[in-house]
Amino acid sequence: MGKAIMATRHKINIDPVCGLVVEPATAPAKTNYNQIEYYFCTQGCHDKFQAAPQNYLPKKRKGFWQHYLERVNKATGGRPPACCH
């Protein structure tokens, strides 16, 4: 079963380091990164996030068009397809 994520516009109530649900009112640590507040279950999780936040943030997903272009480039070796000449 997946984790329940409780999120509001500027508050994330899941510790991004360990994945635990954190109550903002009683969170031992919090930080603001890219205008979003993140709450942490311990100061240790907060310190890990502060050291390398990019390791704990969700990755941007590629869209359909980006996947399509990557496949075309791979199939043609980076050259335009024959229909485009």
N, CA, C and O of each residue as an XYZ file, in Angstrom:
340
protein
N       0.844     -1.174      0.000
C       0.000      0.000      0.000
C       0.889      1.237      0.000
O       1.893      1.258      0.712
N       0.557      2.260     -0.769
C       1.366      3.475     -0.878
C       1.242      4.364      0.349
O       0.332      4.209      1.164
N       2.161      5.278      0.459
C       2.150      6.224      1.577
C       1.101      7.296      1.313
O       0.942      7.760      0.184
N       0.400      7.676      2.350
C      -0.562      8.769      2.218
C       0.208     10.077      2.320
O       0.969     10.285      3.265
N       0.009     10.946      1.357
C       0.710     12.222      1.362
C      -0.295     13.314      1.649
O      -1.284     13.481      0.936
N      -0.021     14.055      2.712
C      -0.862     15.186      3.054
C      -0.087     16.431      2.654
O       0.956     16.725      3.238
N      -0.577     17.155      1.680
C       0.144     18.327      1.218
C      -0.820     19.483      1.021
O      -1.958     19.299      0.591
N      -0.348     20.666      1.340
C      -1.083     21.873      1.047
C      -0.224     22.685      0.106
O       0.827     22.219     -0.333
N      -0.645     23.865     -0.204
C       0.057     24.647     -1.210
C       1.521     24.893     -0.859
O       2.380     24.784     -1.734
N       1.829     25.218      0.384
C       3.202     25.542      0.754
C       3.718     24.681      1.906
O       4.721     25.031      2.528
N       3.072     23.595      2.194
C       3.522     22.748      3.298
C       3.515     21.301      2.847
O       2.534     20.830      2.272
N       4.585     20.606      3.102
C       4.666     19.182      2.811
C       4.806     18.491      4.161
O       5.749     18.765      4.903
N       3.880     17.602      4.484
C       3.869     16.972      5.792
C       4.504     15.592      5.800
O       4.314     14.824      6.743
N       5.247     15.278      4.765
C       6.006     14.032      4.698
C       7.477     14.410      4.789
O       7.957     15.257      4.037
N       8.185     13.779      5.711
C       9.627     14.009      5.813
C      10.259     13.523      4.513
O      10.188     12.329      4.222
N      10.881     14.412      3.710
C      11.411     13.992      2.415
C      12.598     13.034      2.512
O      12.931     12.363      1.535
N      13.233     12.965      3.670
C      14.402     12.099      3.825
C      13.985     10.665      4.142
O      14.446      9.726      3.493
N      13.111     10.493      5.140
C      12.758      9.130      5.559
C      11.339      8.722      5.185
O      11.009      7.539      5.264
N      10.486      9.669      4.779
C       9.146      9.336      4.335
C       8.085      9.260      5.415
O       6.948      8.891      5.124
N       8.420      9.599      6.657
C       7.435      9.556      7.733
C       6.499     10.755      7.662
O       6.891     11.840      7.231
N       5.252     10.545      8.090
C       4.303     11.643      8.196
C       4.690     12.466      9.413
O       4.937     11.926     10.491
N       4.739     13.795      9.224
C       5.171     14.687     10.305
C       4.061     15.703     10.564
O       3.532     16.303      9.629
N       3.718     15.889     11.817
C       2.735     16.903     12.209
C       3.460     18.240     12.308
O       4.362     18.384     13.133
N       3.086     19.229     11.483
C       3.806     20.509     11.475
C       3.886     21.192     12.838
O       4.891     21.831     13.149
N       2.856     21.066     13.639
C       2.845     21.741     14.943
C       3.882     21.168     15.905
O       4.362     21.874     16.791
N       4.228     19.901     15.737
C       5.166     19.265     16.670
C       6.466     18.825     16.002
O       7.255     18.099     16.606
N       6.696     19.256     14.765
C       7.910     18.850     14.039
C       9.155     19.407     14.726
O       9.208     20.596     15.038
N      10.160     18.554     14.966
C      11.398     19.018     15.591
C      12.195     19.981     14.719
O      12.977     20.781     15.234
N      12.003     19.912     13.397
C      12.760     20.795     12.497
C      11.941     21.054     11.245
O      11.117     20.235     10.836
N      12.186     22.212     10.646
C      11.549     22.543      9.368
C      12.475     23.453      8.598
O      13.354     24.096      9.172
N      12.271     23.505      7.290
C      13.054     24.399      6.446
C      12.188     24.852      5.284
O      11.187     24.214      4.959
N      12.572     25.939      4.668
C      11.883     26.456      3.503
C      12.851     26.330      2.334
O      13.932     26.919      2.350
N      12.461     25.565      1.323
C      13.308     25.350      0.158
C      12.458     25.582     -1.089
O      11.412     24.953     -1.250
N      12.894     26.469     -1.961
C      12.137     26.834     -3.166
C      10.709     27.244     -2.833
O       9.766     26.855     -3.523
N      10.557     28.018     -1.788
C       9.276     28.567     -1.336
C       8.292     27.502     -0.873
O       7.085     27.743     -0.863
N       8.783     26.341     -0.494
C       7.945     25.278      0.065
C       8.529     24.902      1.418
O       9.736     24.705      1.554
N       7.650     24.803      2.425
C       8.117     24.397      3.743
C       8.138     22.878      3.835
O       7.170     22.207      3.478
N       9.253     22.349      4.317
C       9.413     20.917      4.539
C       9.583     20.696      6.030
O      10.301     21.440      6.696
N       8.915     19.663      6.559
C       8.985     19.333      7.976
C       9.731     18.013      8.136
O       9.646     17.130      7.283
N      10.463     17.893      9.243
C      11.314     16.728      9.463
C      11.007     16.094     10.809
O      10.650     16.779     11.768
N      11.154     14.762     10.868
C      10.858     14.030     12.097
C      11.987     14.166     13.117
O      11.746     14.046     14.318
N      13.215     14.415     12.655
C      14.354     14.610     13.562
C      15.285     15.675     12.986
O      15.202     16.025     11.809
N      16.152     16.169     13.823
C      17.150     17.137     13.369
C      18.130     16.464     12.401
O      18.666     17.120     11.507
N      18.365     15.171     12.575
C      19.260     14.430     11.671
C      18.741     14.412     10.245
O      19.507     14.603      9.300
N      17.436     14.182     10.081
C      16.843     14.207      8.737
C      16.950     15.610      8.154
O      17.225     15.767      6.965
N      16.738     16.612      8.966
C      16.856     18.003      8.515
C      18.271     18.291      8.024
O      18.449     18.921      6.982
N      19.276     17.834      8.767
C      20.672     18.078      8.395
C      21.026     17.377      7.080
O      21.743     17.941      6.254
N      20.527     16.147      6.881
C      20.774     15.439      5.620
C      20.153     16.189      4.450
O      20.767     16.306      3.389
N      18.935     16.699      4.637
C      18.265     17.455      3.584
C      19.031     18.733      3.272
O      19.226     19.066      2.103
N      19.459     19.439      4.286
C      20.195     20.693      4.097
C      21.504     20.465      3.344
O      21.928     21.319      2.565
N      22.143     19.326      3.570
C      23.420     19.030      2.920
C      23.252     18.788      1.412
O      24.119     19.167      0.625
N      22.145     18.162      1.012
C      21.937     17.852     -0.415
C      20.443     17.739     -0.712
O      19.939     16.631     -0.895
N      19.728     18.860     -0.763
C      18.273     18.787     -0.969
C      17.866     18.150     -2.293
O      16.806     17.529     -2.370
N      18.672     18.288     -3.323
C      18.312     17.717     -4.626
C      18.206     16.197     -4.571
O      17.534     15.601     -5.413
N      18.851     15.561     -3.607
C      18.778     14.098     -3.475
C      17.432     13.631     -2.928
O      17.086     12.459     -3.072
N      16.671     14.522     -2.306
C      15.447     14.123     -1.619
C      14.178     14.696     -2.249
O      13.080     14.444     -1.752
N      14.310     15.450     -3.318
C      13.142     16.014     -3.974
C      12.730     15.129     -5.134
O      13.578     14.483     -5.751
N      11.426     15.090     -5.445
C      10.989     14.249     -6.569
C      11.571     14.735     -7.883
O      11.710     15.938     -8.105
N      11.903     13.813     -8.736
C      12.455     14.141    -10.047
C      11.322     14.549    -10.973
O      10.208     14.035    -10.872
N      11.616     15.481    -11.882
C      10.619     15.868    -12.873
C      10.449     14.743    -13.867
O      11.428     14.164    -14.337
N       9.212     14.437    -14.185
C       8.932     13.383    -15.156
C       8.997     13.949    -16.559
O       8.658     15.109    -16.799
N       9.432     13.120    -17.468
C       9.490     13.521    -18.870
C       8.114     13.372    -19.493
O       7.368     12.448    -19.167
N       7.790     14.277    -20.381
C       6.523     14.219    -21.084
C       6.607     13.329    -22.308
O       7.680     12.845    -22.669
N       5.473     13.121    -22.935
C       5.386     12.269    -24.122
C       6.321     12.763    -25.220
O       7.058     11.971    -25.806
N       6.298     14.060    -25.502
C       7.077     14.605    -26.600
C       8.571     14.428    -26.354
O       9.311     14.113    -27.287
N       9.025     14.621    -25.133
C      10.445     14.453    -24.808
C      10.871     12.992    -24.997
O      11.954     12.723    -25.518
N      10.026     12.054    -24.575
C      10.329     10.630    -24.792
C      10.393     10.313    -26.285
O      11.279      9.585    -26.732
N       9.457     10.859    -27.048
C       9.428     10.624    -28.486
C      10.709     11.125    -29.150
O      11.313     10.407    -29.947
N      11.123     12.337    -28.833
C      12.335     12.900    -29.429
C      13.578     12.111    -29.047
O      14.474     11.939    -29.872
N      13.648     11.630    -27.818
C      14.783     10.803    -27.403
C      14.823      9.511    -28.219
O      15.899      9.073    -28.627
N      13.664      8.899    -28.462
C      13.624      7.660    -29.242
C      14.026      7.916    -30.689
O      14.733      7.102    -31.283
N      13.589      9.030    -31.264
C      13.967      9.372    -32.636
C      15.467      9.584    -32.715
O      16.115      9.072    -33.628
N      16.028     10.328    -31.778
C      17.475     10.577    -31.772
C      18.262      9.286    -31.622
O      19.301      9.114    -32.259
N      17.776      8.376    -30.784
C      18.469      7.104    -30.593
C      18.402      6.260    -31.863
O      19.393      5.647    -32.259
N      17.240      6.231    -32.496
C      17.054      5.411    -33.697
C      17.840      5.950    -34.887
O      18.278      5.172    -35.734
N      18.025      7.254    -34.966
C      18.684      7.855    -36.130
C      20.111      8.276    -35.841
O      20.775      8.848    -36.706
N      20.585      8.007    -34.656
C      21.952      8.410    -34.301
C      22.096      9.932    -34.189
O      23.192     10.468    -34.354
N      21.002     10.613    -33.911
C      21.031     12.058    -33.755
C      20.808     12.818    -35.045
O      20.684     14.043    -35.027
N      20.753     12.102    -36.183
C      20.476     12.734    -37.472
C      18.962     12.829    -37.666
O      18.215     12.006    -37.138
N      18.512     13.824    -38.417
C      17.066     13.903    -38.676
C      16.611     12.699    -39.484
O      17.389     12.164    -40.275
N      15.367     12.258    -39.306
C      14.854     11.135    -40.086
C      14.870     11.455    -41.577
O      14.880     12.626    -41.957
N      14.872     10.423    -42.428
C      14.953     10.592    -43.885
C      13.821     11.451    -44.422
O      14.003     12.139    -45.427
N      12.667     11.433    -43.789
C      11.532     12.211    -44.277
C      11.754     13.721    -44.120
O      11.035     14.509    -44.734
N      12.705     14.124    -43.333
C      12.950     15.546    -43.072
C      14.026     16.139    -43.985
O      14.326     17.328    -43.867
N      14.617     15.352    -44.892
C      15.691     15.848    -45.765
C      15.130     16.504    -46.971
O      15.883     16.982    -47.820
